[in-house]
Amino acid sequence: MQHTQTIIDKRALEIVLSDQKREIEHWSEAQLCTRKEARMVDLDSPQAQVVIGVRRSGKSTLCMQSLVSAGVRFAYVDFDDERLMGLGANQLNDVLEVLYMIYDTFEYIFLDEIQNVEGWPLFVNRLLRNRMHVVLTGSNAKLLSSDLATHLTGRSSEIDLYPFSFVEFCRMKGVDYQSRTTIAIALLRKCFDEYMKKGGFPELLWIKNEKKYISNLVDNILKRDIEQRYKIAFPAQFENMAHHLLNVSPVVVSAPNLAEVFHFKSAHTARNYVDYLKQAYLLIGVKKYSAKSKVRLTQEKVYAVDVALMNQRENAFAGENLGWRLETMVLIELMRMCKTNGWDVYYLCERSGECDFLVCDGQTVLQAIQVSYDLASDKSRKREINGLLLAHKQTKCTNLLLLTDHESADIEQEGQKITIRPVYEWACKKEEPCN
């Protein structure tokens, strides 16, 4: 994979980086949400602090908050600036030289969307050897992980950032998510319905044309982060597949089926394309719970990284399926919780039934979770409870949770306690899924 490199003279670099400096001088912490991932940014560490996640999830803001709050002198480069497109690693020293001209002295450097520069890890490694504190953001999981593993072994700390959680959304809306008075619960419910529709991308709180924003975001990720980077031969087919997966998620991926429907050369091509969507954080993969490695790898279920991608795109078809959106929201909440604890999330699917999520610490299943928007019918209620009982039989897990849109109860089935809670209550209350 080769990038087309552009030589930018130092005067032009000075103009761009000076403009960026002026931008951050007007940056303010006012009306910003304090996010728990900020605690994971260790500015005293000799390791590079790497914040990765989907575009527009708030990575730059998180890093900026950390640096400004710490009161340290830092220099800043945004490699997503179109004027720096095509900049190669051979010019990163020029960038550093210009930064010293503009900022005078600094011990911290913030490199935003670093994955846009091919060959960046060697430069970062040199900065670290020279005792510079480095903060990085990136929107491509594979690129960062592989490069970090190759060049920065033991010299980086990775922090995953997703769009706003429901609690963060409440904070930004000024909604009390802790009170349990009648009026507080009513307002919380209203806020939850809005979150389920709007999603967690921070800028959607202020943007009126939500569909245009999300459509442009998806288009940008597909074209810039994937098609250009990986030289996609048939971009129209690839984009059709991407939109299809966002429309039907959560769904178990069948590479042969995708290859047939979208006329790709092979299932291998389809599999690569799905991987690219995951690497760009448009999709999140959940592996099937199985002792067999092949089953885990080949029967993956994919979810959109935020509910906004399901219903706020132009020509989206998943908007009315509240069950899919509820399940997606729960998965993203679980990913947030589990990443910090080193846990994994799987789904269980057997001929006799299925369970949406198993939270695992190594071989130990900490919790089994079912998600159902509505338990009004006896059929759906029985199906969801049976899924949890199946999970208990298969894994010996006794921590069984059924999440719904509004119902709350504690029941017993076949000698097992099952907790039923509305998602909004669970999302507000929980820090760890095993409690």
N, C-alpha and C positions, 0 to 999 in steps of 0.2 A: 504494500500500500504506500504510494508515494504522494506527497503533497507538492504542488507547484510552489516553489519558493520565490519570494520577491525581495530584492535588495532595497532597503529604505535608508536614505541618507540620514545622518545624525541630526541635521537641522529639522527635517521632517519628523523624526522621532521626538525631538525636543518639543515641537509644537503639540504633537499628540499627547505626550506624557504630561506636559504643562496643563493642557485642557483637562485631562483626567484628574490632576491634582486639584484644580479649581473646583471640579465637581465634588470631590470628597470633602473639601473644606466647607461646603454648604450642607454636608450630611449631618443629620440630627437624629438623636435617639428618641426624640419625642414621638409618641404614639406608635412605638414599636413594641412588638411582643417579645418578652424574654422567653427563650426556648430552652428546654432542659439540655439539649445537645450542646449549648454554649458551655456548660460545665465540663464537657469533654475536651474542649480546646485548651490545651496546656501550653501557654506561651512561654513558660520557663523551660520547657523541654528542649533538649538538643535535637529531637526528632522533628521532621517536617510535619506540620498539622494539615492533613488533607481532608477537606470536606467535599463529599461527592453526592450527587443526586440529580434528579430531573431538572431541566432548565426551569427557571422562574420559581423554584421552591423556597428561595430565600437564603441561598448559600452565601452570597456576597454580603448580605445584610448581617448574617450571623457572625461572619469573620470580622466585619467592620465594627460591630458592637463589641466584640471581644477585645479588639485592638484599642478602640477609643476608651472603653471602660478601664482598661489597664493603664492608660495614660502613657503608652510607650511611643517613641518616635518610629514611624514606619513609612516606607515607600510603597507605592501602589501602581500596578500595571493591570489593565483590563485587556486581555488578548482577544476578547470578543468584539473589540472596536474594529469596524470594517476597514479602517485605515492601516491596521496592523495585519490584515489578512495576508497569508502567504509568507509571513516572517519566519525565517529559519533559525535553527539553533546557532548557526555561525554568526548571527547578529545579536544574540542574547547578551554578549559582553558589551556591545554598543549600548544596549538598553540599560545595563547596569551603570555604565559610564555616564549616560545622560541623567539617570536617576540621581547620581551623586551631585551632578551639576544643579539639579532642580531642588533637591531636598537637603543638600549639604551633608549632614551625617544621619545615619539611621542604623539600628541594630536588628530591625525587623523588616521583612519584605513580604508583601501580599501580592501573589501572582494569581489573577482571576481567570478562570477558564483556560488553564495552562495546556490542556490537551490539544489546543489549536496550533501549538508549535511542535513540530516534529523534532525529536531528539532532545527534548527539554530535560530529561532526568539527569544527564551528565552535568548540565549547568547547575541544577539544584543540588546535586551531590557536592559540587565544588563550593557552593555557598555554605552548605552545612559543614564542610571541612574547615572553612574559614570562620566558623562559629557564628554565622548569621542565623537568626531565627526566621524560619520560612513558614508561611501560611499559603496553602494552595486550595483552589477549588477546581472541580472538573465535572463534566456532564457525561462522561463515558466510563462505565465501570470496568470494562475489559482493558481498555487502553491504560487506565491508571493502574489497575491491579497488576497487569503483566509488566508494565514498566517499573513499577515500584518493586515488584518481586525481583526483577532482574538487576536493577541498578541501586535501589535504596533499601536493600535488605536490612531490617532492624533499625532503619533510620527514618521511618515514617509511621505516623499514627492516623488511621483512617476513621472518619466519622461520617456515617450515612445520614442524609437529611431528606426527609419527605416533605411534601406540602403540609400546611397547618393541620394539626389534629383537631378534633372537635373541641377540646378544652381550649386550645389556642385560639380557635375561631370565636369561642364564647368570650374570651378575654378581649379580643379585638373589637367585638360588638358591645362590650360592656355588660354582658349578661352574667348574672350570678349563677354559677353552676354547682355551688355547694349547698345552698339553702334548699330546704324541702317544704317550704310553705306552699299553699295552693297556687298562689300567684307566681311564685318563683318557678314551680314546676311547669306551669302553663307557658311562661316566657321561655323556659329551657326547651320545651317541646317545639315551640315556634322556631326557635333558633336551630334546633336539630333538623327540622324540615327544610329550612333554608340551606343548611350545610349539605344535606343530602342532595339538594338540587345544584347548588353552586360549587361545591367542592372546596378544596383547601389551598388553591394557589393564592398567595397573599394579595397580589394585585387585583384579583377579582372583587375584593372588598370595596374598591373605589371605581372600578370600571363598569360602565353601563352596558356596553355592547359585549356581553360575555361570550356569545357564540363566535364573534369575529376574533376576539382575543385568543380563545382556545384553538380555533381553526388555524390562525396564524402561527401559534406556538407549535402545534402538531406538524404543520407544513414546514416550519423552520427546522424542526428536529429531523424530519424525514429527509429533507433536501440537503441541509448543511451537515448534519451530524452523521448521517448514514449514507445517502446516495453519493455525495462527493467524496467522503472518506473511504468508502469501500468500492467505489466505481461500479455502482449497480447498473447492469447492462440494460435492464428493462424497467425503468423507474415507474412507469404507469401501472404495471402489473404488481410491482412491489407495494406501491401506495394503496392500491385496491385491497391487497391482502392485509395491510396494516389497519386500514379502516374497518375491514371485515372483522378482524380479531377484536378491535375495540368495541365493535357493535355487539358481538356475541359473547364477549367475556362476562363471567368466568367460563372457560371452556378448555377441555382436554385437547391438546394440540396433536393433530395427526399430519405429519409431514407428507406422507404419500397423498393424502386427501387434498392438502393445500396445493401440492404440485399439480395435481390433476385439474382442480378447479381454476387455478390461475395460470395454467400452462407454463409452468417452470420446467427446466430441463430435467430435473430429478428431485427426489425427496431430499437429497443432500442440500440442494440449493434452497429449498423451502426451510429446512432446518437452520441453515445459516442466516436466512432472512429473519426468522423468529429470534435467533440469538442477537442479531443487531438491534432489534426492537427492545430486547431486555437490557442490552448494554447501554442503550440510550435512556433507560429508565421509563420508557413508555409503558412497558409491560413488566410485571413481576411473575416469576415462575414459582409454582408450588409443586414439589415432587410427591409422587404417590408413596404412601407408607408401605415399605416392603423390605424384606431382608435381602432381596435380589437387586443388585446394583443396576442391572439392565432395565428392570421394571421402573426403578426410580428415575432413570435417565430418559426413557422413551415414552413414559406416560405422564408427562408434565401438564399441569393445569396452569393457564395464564390468566392474570388479572390486570386490569388497567391500574396505573399507579395512583390515580385519583378519580373519584366519581365524575368530576367535570369532563374527563375525557370520554365518558360513556354517553353523556346526554347533552353536553354543551357545544359539541362540534356541529358544524353545518352538515345536514343530511345524516345526523346520528339516529340510530334506531333503538338504542337501549334505554331511552329516556323513561319510558313508562314502566319498565320492569323494576319495580321497587325492591323486589327480592334480590335481584342481581346487585343492585347498588348497595343494599344493606350488607350483603355478604362481602362485597369489595371493601367497604369502609371498615368492617371488622378485621379483614386480612391486613390492611395497611396499619391499623392500630396494633395488631399483633406483631407485625414486622418491626415497628418502632420499639415495642417492649422487648422483643426477643433479641434484637441486634445488640442492645446494651448488655445483655446477660449471656450472650454466646449460645442461645438456644436456637432450635430449628422448628419450622412449621411444615407439616405434611398434611395431605388429605388421605382419607381411608376410603377405599372403594372395593367392595366384594360383591359377589353375585347376590348375596342376601341383603345388601343394603350399603349405605355409605354414611360417612361422617365428614363434615366440612373441614374441620381443622384438628390436628393433634399437635400440641406444643410439647417438644421433646428436649430434654437435656441429655445429649448422647443417646443411650439406649433406653433411657427412662422417659415414659410418657407422663408429663406433669398435669396435663389437662386435655379433655376432649370437649370440643365446642361445635354445636350445631347452630345454624342461623336460619331463621324462618320469619318472613315479614309478618305473617298472620297464622295463628293457630286455631282459627275459628272452626274449621271443619275437622271432624273426627279423623278423617283420612290423613290430613296433613299433620295433625298432632301425633297420631300413631307413628307415621313415617319418621318424624324427627326424633321422637323418643326411642324408637327402635334403632336409629342410627347411633345414638349415644350408648345404648345397651350393647350393640355390636362392638363399638369401640372398647367398652369395658371387657367384653369376653375376649377380644383379640389382644388387648394390651395390659389387662389387669388394672387399668386406671380407674380410680373411684371419684375423681374430681370431674363431674359431668355438668356442663353448662349449656343451657339452651337460651340463645339470644333472640329477641323478637323486637318488633317495633314498639309495643306498648305493654305487653303482659308481664306481670310479676307474681311469682309463686314458688313455693318449695314443695316438691312432690316426691313420692317414693314409688318406684316401679321395680318389680323383681328383686326386691331387697336393696336397691340402689337409690341413694338420694340424688335427685336431679334439681338443680337450681335454674329457675326461669327468670330472666331479667330483661328489661328493655335496653336496647343498645346504648341509648343516650345516658342512662344511669351507669351502666358498666364502663362506658368510655370516660365518664367524669370521675369515677371512683377508683379505677384501677391503675395501679402502677406496675404491678406484676401479675401475669395471668395465672399463676399457680395459687393465688390467695383465695 
